Amino acid sequence: MNEKKLGFGLMRLPRLDADDEASIDLEQTKQMVDTFLERGFTYFDTAWMYCGFNSEIAAREALVKRHPRDSFTLATKLNAGFIKSKEDRDKIFNEQLAKTGVEYFDYYLLHAVSKDFYKIYTELDCFQWLVDKKKEGLVKHIGFSYHDNAKLLDQVLTEHPEIEFVQLQINYLDWDSEEVQSGKCYEVAVKHGKKVIIMEPVKGGTLANVPEKVEQAFRAYAPERSASSWAVRFAASLDHVMVVLSGMSNLEQVLDNTGYMADFQPLNEEEKSIIRQAVDIIHADIAIACTGCAYCTDGCPQKIAIPKYFSLYNKDRKSQREAYEQLTENFGKASDCIACGQCEEVCPQHLPIIRHLKEVAGYFEN
């Protein structure tokens, strides 16, 4: 297992075109990868559909082709939304090997297990398929990422003790959330003796851009620390955490994260108290708790830029009207929503997206 607790999430890579997630800035990504490795960190996480299906290719070009295989660990995932038959499992897996350029994956996950996806993974015998891949030496460690409640997680881990680790959304804002159930899910994983990988420690950037009152409290205690460092250290301070993934978008973020995580120090009691106060302030300030993962947009029949609109709505709205109008030139308007519900089915935050789109439309379009 990885000794250092920081992992590089290859989901929010820098772009050449801000509106095209597939337009990865490869040269900057190479710089980021090199710096990450030079500072002694080794864990990289990607997935089949990240960055418009180009993240795995970026991993090959920036990492695999340029660094010895034993100098890094690579994780990727199989997503239930893209498999319709047992044959599809191997078709995608083999393409992933080609896209990344590796002969094996250090960590391989069933992606975004939830009630609906668990049914698909079970029907297509994906858990046994994972075990077989490990026996073949194509995968070193098997696990799954998870987006549902603690009760279902307990069921999945009870039915599949062969799983070695679980990837959970954990951050200080969601720890006591009844929707995300970060804390409860963590306790279930610990009960089953599973190592935990953490995703969304900064909640899609929400905890990197905190309200001014929170920023002031953080600065008063530690003037040199970034807001995101508080979030990542909160996650890394949990005893059973193997690695905390941070989706880094530029070199500055890599330098910041690797700086305070090089000699990681768990939160002390005073810092925990400051974070508890921050939670209350942020909950009162944020309108829509979207992380910008964009899982909701791939299947949207109206091509609505849901995370982008939610981001504008969460900001100083009066100054964002023009930005909203510009986005609607290339994407469907919030009012174009036909309430099909596919977005809500895949939302890791379990947001009432349809209702929020009505709120966005009511503000920006009237």
C-alpha positions as CSV (number, residue, x, y, z in Angstrom):
1,M,0.0,0.0,0.0
2,N,1.0,3.6,-0.6
3,E,3.0,5.1,2.3
4,K,2.0,8.7,1.6
5,K,-1.6,9.5,2.1
6,L,-2.1,11.9,-1.0
7,G,-3.3,10.5,-4.3
8,F,-3.6,12.4,-7.6
9,G,-7.1,12.2,-9.0
10,L,-7.0,12.5,-12.8
11,M,-10.6,13.7,-13.1
12,R,-10.2,17.5,-13.2
13,L,-7.1,17.9,-15.3
14,P,-6.2,21.3,-16.8
15,R,-8.0,22.1,-20.1
16,L,-7.0,24.0,-23.2
17,D,-10.7,24.8,-23.7
18,A,-12.6,25.6,-20.5
19,D,-15.9,24.3,-22.0
20,D,-14.4,21.0,-23.4
21,E,-13.4,18.6,-20.7
22,A,-11.7,16.3,-23.2
23,S,-9.2,19.1,-24.2
24,I,-6.6,18.2,-21.7
25,D,-3.5,20.5,-21.4
26,L,-1.1,17.6,-21.7
27,E,2.1,19.7,-21.2
28,Q,0.9,21.1,-18.0
29,T,-0.3,17.7,-16.9
30,K,3.2,16.3,-17.5
31,Q,4.6,19.0,-15.2
32,M,2.1,18.2,-12.6
33,V,2.8,14.4,-12.7
34,D,6.5,14.9,-12.6
35,T,6.3,17.2,-9.6
36,F,4.0,14.8,-7.8
37,L,6.4,12.0,-8.3
38,E,9.5,14.0,-7.5
39,R,8.0,14.9,-4.1
40,G,7.6,11.2,-3.2
41,F,3.9,10.6,-4.0
42,T,2.9,7.6,-6.2
43,Y,-0.9,7.0,-6.3
44,F,-2.8,8.0,-9.5
45,D,-6.5,7.5,-10.0
46,T,-8.4,7.6,-13.3
47,A,-11.6,6.1,-14.8
48,W,-13.1,5.1,-18.1
49,M,-15.1,8.2,-18.7
50,Y,-13.1,10.9,-17.0
51,C,-12.2,14.0,-19.0
52,G,-14.5,13.1,-21.9
53,F,-12.9,9.5,-22.0
54,N,-9.4,11.1,-22.4
55,S,-8.1,10.8,-18.8
56,E,-6.7,7.3,-19.2
57,I,-4.9,8.4,-22.4
58,A,-3.5,11.4,-20.5
59,A,-2.3,8.9,-17.8
60,R,-0.4,7.0,-20.5
61,E,1.2,10.1,-22.1
62,A,2.1,12.0,-19.0
63,L,2.8,9.1,-16.6
64,V,3.2,5.6,-18.1
65,K,5.4,6.5,-21.1
66,R,7.6,8.7,-19.1
67,H,8.2,7.0,-15.8
68,P,9.3,3.5,-14.7
69,R,6.4,1.2,-13.9
70,D,7.6,0.5,-10.4
71,S,7.6,4.2,-9.6
72,F,3.9,4.7,-9.5
73,T,0.6,3.0,-8.7
74,L,-2.4,3.3,-11.0
75,A,-6.1,2.8,-10.4
76,T,-9.0,2.8,-12.8
77,K,-12.6,1.7,-12.9
78,L,-15.3,-0.1,-14.7
79,N,-18.6,1.8,-14.9
80,A,-22.0,0.0,-14.9
81,G,-23.4,2.7,-17.2
82,F,-21.3,1.4,-20.1
83,I,-21.7,-2.4,-19.8
84,K,-24.7,-4.2,-21.2
85,S,-23.3,-7.8,-21.3
86,K,-20.5,-9.9,-19.7
87,E,-18.5,-9.4,-22.9
88,D,-18.5,-5.7,-22.4
89,R,-16.5,-6.1,-19.2
90,D,-13.5,-7.5,-21.0
91,K,-14.0,-5.2,-24.0
92,I,-13.7,-2.1,-21.8
93,F,-10.9,-3.6,-19.6
94,N,-8.8,-4.4,-22.6
95,E,-9.3,-1.0,-24.0
96,Q,-8.3,0.5,-20.6
97,L,-5.0,-1.5,-20.8
98,A,-4.4,-0.1,-24.2
99,K,-5.4,3.5,-23.3
100,T,-3.2,3.6,-20.2
101,G,-0.3,1.6,-21.7
102,V,0.1,-0.6,-18.7
103,E,0.2,-4.4,-18.5
104,Y,-1.7,-4.5,-15.1
105,F,-3.5,-2.1,-12.8
106,D,-2.4,-1.8,-9.2
107,Y,-6.0,-1.0,-8.1
108,Y,-9.2,-1.7,-10.0
109,L,-12.6,-0.6,-8.9
110,L,-16.3,-1.1,-9.8
111,H,-17.3,2.5,-10.2
112,A,-20.0,4.3,-8.3
113,V,-21.7,1.4,-6.6
114,S,-25.3,2.4,-5.7
115,K,-28.6,0.6,-5.5
116,D,-29.1,0.6,-9.3
117,F,-25.4,0.0,-10.2
118,Y,-25.1,-2.8,-7.7
119,K,-27.9,-4.6,-9.4
120,I,-26.1,-4.4,-12.7
121,Y,-22.7,-5.4,-11.3
122,T,-24.5,-8.4,-9.6
123,E,-26.4,-9.5,-12.7
124,L,-23.2,-9.4,-14.8
125,D,-21.1,-11.2,-12.2
126,C,-18.6,-8.4,-11.9
127,F,-17.4,-9.2,-8.4
128,Q,-16.2,-12.6,-9.5
129,W,-14.9,-11.1,-12.7
130,L,-12.7,-8.8,-10.5
131,V,-11.4,-11.8,-8.5
132,D,-10.5,-13.6,-11.8
133,K,-8.7,-10.5,-13.0
134,K,-6.6,-10.5,-9.8
135,K,-5.9,-14.3,-10.2
136,E,-4.7,-13.6,-13.7
137,G,-2.3,-10.9,-12.4
138,L,-4.0,-8.1,-14.4
139,V,-5.1,-6.4,-11.2
140,K,-3.2,-6.3,-7.9
141,H,-6.0,-5.0,-5.6
142,I,-9.8,-5.0,-6.0
143,G,-12.4,-2.7,-4.6
144,F,-15.2,-0.3,-5.5
145,S,-16.1,3.3,-5.2
146,Y,-19.4,4.0,-3.5
147,H,-22.3,6.5,-3.7
148,D,-25.2,5.4,-1.5
149,N,-26.2,5.0,2.1
150,A,-24.5,3.1,4.9
151,K,-27.1,0.3,5.0
152,L,-26.5,-0.7,1.4
153,L,-22.7,-0.5,1.9
154,D,-23.0,-2.9,4.8
155,Q,-25.0,-5.3,2.6
156,V,-22.5,-5.1,-0.2
157,L,-19.4,-5.7,2.0
158,T,-21.2,-8.6,3.8
159,E,-22.0,-10.3,0.5
160,H,-18.6,-9.6,-0.9
161,P,-15.8,-10.1,1.7
162,E,-13.3,-10.6,-1.2
163,I,-13.3,-6.8,-1.7
164,E,-10.0,-5.3,-0.3
165,F,-10.8,-1.6,-0.1
166,V,-13.7,0.9,-0.6
167,Q,-13.5,4.4,-2.1
168,L,-15.8,6.8,-0.3
169,Q,-16.8,10.4,-0.5
170,I,-15.6,11.9,2.7
171,N,-15.1,15.5,3.7
172,Y,-15.9,17.6,6.7
173,L,-19.0,19.1,5.2
174,D,-20.6,15.7,4.4
175,W,-19.4,13.9,7.5
176,D,-22.8,14.2,9.3
177,S,-24.9,14.5,6.1
178,E,-27.9,12.2,6.0
179,E,-27.8,12.4,2.2
180,V,-24.2,11.4,1.6
181,Q,-23.6,9.7,5.0
182,S,-19.8,10.1,4.9
183,G,-19.3,9.3,8.5
184,K,-21.7,6.4,8.6
185,C,-20.2,4.8,5.5
186,Y,-16.7,5.1,6.9
187,E,-17.8,3.3,10.1
188,V,-19.3,0.5,8.0
189,A,-16.0,0.1,6.1
190,V,-14.0,0.0,9.3
191,K,-16.4,-2.6,10.8
192,H,-15.7,-4.9,7.8
193,G,-12.0,-4.3,8.1
194,K,-11.6,-2.6,4.8
195,K,-9.1,0.1,4.0
196,V,-10.6,3.3,2.8
197,I,-9.6,5.5,-0.1
198,I,-11.2,9.0,0.0
199,M,-12.6,10.9,-2.9
200,E,-14.0,14.5,-3.0
201,P,-12.2,15.6,0.2
202,V,-12.6,19.2,-1.0
203,K,-16.1,18.5,-2.3
204,G,-15.4,19.5,-5.9
205,G,-13.6,22.7,-4.9
206,T,-16.4,23.9,-2.5
207,L,-14.0,23.6,0.5
208,A,-11.2,25.3,-1.4
209,N,-13.3,28.4,-1.9
210,V,-14.9,28.9,1.5
211,P,-16.9,31.9,2.8
212,E,-14.9,34.8,4.1
213,K,-15.7,34.1,7.7
214,V,-14.3,30.6,7.4
215,E,-11.2,31.8,5.5
216,Q,-10.5,34.3,8.3
217,A,-10.8,31.6,11.0
218,F,-8.4,29.4,9.0
219,R,-5.9,32.2,8.5
220,A,-6.0,33.3,12.1
221,Y,-4.9,29.9,13.2
222,A,-2.4,29.1,10.4
223,P,-1.8,32.1,8.0
224,E,0.3,30.1,5.5
225,R,-2.2,27.2,5.0
226,S,-4.7,27.1,2.1
227,A,-8.4,26.3,2.8
228,S,-8.1,23.1,0.8
229,S,-5.4,21.9,3.2
230,W,-7.8,21.9,6.0
231,A,-10.2,19.6,4.0
232,V,-7.6,17.2,2.8
233,R,-6.0,16.9,6.3
234,F,-9.4,16.3,7.8
235,A,-9.9,13.3,5.6
236,A,-6.3,12.0,6.0
237,S,-6.6,12.2,9.8
238,L,-9.0,9.3,9.8
239,D,-7.2,6.2,11.1
240,H,-8.2,3.6,8.4
241,V,-7.6,5.8,5.4
242,M,-5.1,4.5,2.9
243,V,-5.0,7.5,0.6
244,V,-6.9,10.7,0.0
245,L,-7.5,11.6,-3.6
246,S,-7.3,15.2,-4.8
247,G,-8.5,16.2,-8.2
248,M,-5.8,18.7,-9.1
249,S,-6.3,21.1,-12.0
250,N,-3.0,23.1,-12.1
251,L,0.6,23.0,-10.9
252,E,-0.1,25.4,-8.1
253,Q,-2.5,22.9,-6.5
254,V,0.0,20.1,-6.8
255,L,2.6,22.2,-5.1
256,D,0.2,23.2,-2.3
257,N,-1.1,19.6,-1.7
258,T,2.3,17.9,-1.8
259,G,3.7,20.7,0.4
260,Y,1.5,20.1,3.5
261,M,1.1,16.4,2.9
262,A,4.9,15.6,2.6
263,D,5.2,15.4,6.3
264,F,1.5,14.8,7.2
265,Q,0.3,15.9,10.6
266,P,-3.2,14.8,11.7
267,L,-5.6,17.5,12.9
268,N,-5.3,18.5,16.6
269,E,-8.4,19.2,18.8
270,E,-8.3,22.9,18.2
271,E,-8.2,22.5,14.5
272,K,-11.2,20.1,14.7
273,S,-13.1,22.7,16.6
274,I,-12.4,25.3,14.0
275,I,-13.7,22.9,11.3
276,R,-16.9,22.2,13.2
277,Q,-17.5,26.0,13.2
278,A,-16.7,26.2,9.5
279,V,-19.3,23.5,8.7
280,D,-22.1,25.6,10.3
281,I,-21.0,28.7,8.3
282,I,-20.7,26.9,5.0
283,H,-24.1,25.2,5.3
284,A,-25.7,28.6,5.9
285,D,-23.9,30.1,2.9
286,I,-24.1,27.5,0.1
287,A,-27.3,27.3,-2.0
288,I,-26.6,24.0,-4.0
289,A,-24.1,21.5,-2.7
290,C,-22.9,20.4,-6.2
291,T,-19.3,19.1,-6.5
292,G,-19.1,19.6,-10.3
293,C,-18.4,15.9,-10.9
294,A,-20.6,16.2,-14.1
295,Y,-21.9,12.6,-13.9
296,C,-25.3,14.2,-14.5
297,T,-24.5,15.7,-17.9
298,D,-23.4,12.7,-19.9
299,G,-27.0,11.4,-20.3
300,C,-28.9,14.7,-20.3
301,P,-31.1,14.7,-23.4
302,Q,-31.3,18.5,-23.3
303,K,-27.5,19.0,-23.0
304,I,-27.9,21.2,-19.9
305,A,-24.7,22.3,-18.3
306,I,-26.0,21.4,-14.9
307,P,-22.8,21.8,-12.7
308,K,-21.8,25.1,-14.5
309,Y,-25.3,26.6,-13.8
310,F,-25.2,25.5,-10.2
311,S,-21.8,27.0,-9.8
312,L,-23.0,30.4,-11.1
313,Y,-26.0,30.2,-8.8
314,N,-23.8,29.6,-5.8
315,K,-21.7,32.7,-6.6
316,D,-22.7,36.4,-6.4
317,R,-25.7,35.8,-8.7
318,K,-26.2,39.4,-9.9
319,S,-22.7,39.3,-11.5
320,Q,-23.3,36.0,-13.2
321,R,-26.3,36.7,-15.5
322,E,-24.1,37.4,-18.5
323,A,-22.0,34.3,-17.9
324,Y,-25.2,32.3,-17.8
325,E,-26.4,33.7,-21.1
326,Q,-23.1,32.9,-22.7
327,L,-23.3,29.3,-21.6
328,T,-26.8,28.9,-23.0
329,E,-25.4,29.7,-26.4
330,N,-23.7,26.2,-26.4
331,F,-25.8,24.3,-23.8
332,G,-29.5,23.8,-23.0
333,K,-31.1,26.3,-20.7
334,A,-32.0,25.3,-17.2
335,S,-35.7,25.8,-18.2
336,D,-35.2,23.2,-21.0
337,C,-35.2,20.4,-18.4
338,I,-37.9,17.8,-19.2
339,A,-37.7,16.2,-15.7
340,C,-36.6,12.8,-17.0
341,G,-34.7,12.2,-13.8
342,Q,-31.6,10.5,-15.2
343,C,-29.4,13.2,-13.6
344,E,-30.8,12.6,-10.1
345,E,-30.3,8.8,-10.5
346,V,-26.5,9.2,-11.0
347,C,-25.9,12.2,-8.7
348,P,-23.4,11.2,-5.9
349,Q,-24.7,14.0,-3.7
350,H,-28.4,12.9,-4.1
351,L,-29.4,16.4,-5.0
352,P,-32.9,17.3,-6.1
353,I,-31.5,18.5,-9.5
354,I,-34.8,19.0,-11.2
355,R,-36.0,21.4,-8.4
356,H,-32.6,23.2,-8.4
357,L,-32.8,23.7,-12.2
358,K,-36.2,25.4,-11.8
359,E,-34.6,27.7,-9.2
360,V,-31.8,28.5,-11.6
361,A,-34.1,29.2,-14.4
362,G,-36.3,31.3,-12.2
363,Y,-33.4,33.5,-11.3
364,F,-31.3,33.8,-14.5
365,E,-34.1,33.6,-17.2
366,N,-36.6,36.0,-15.7
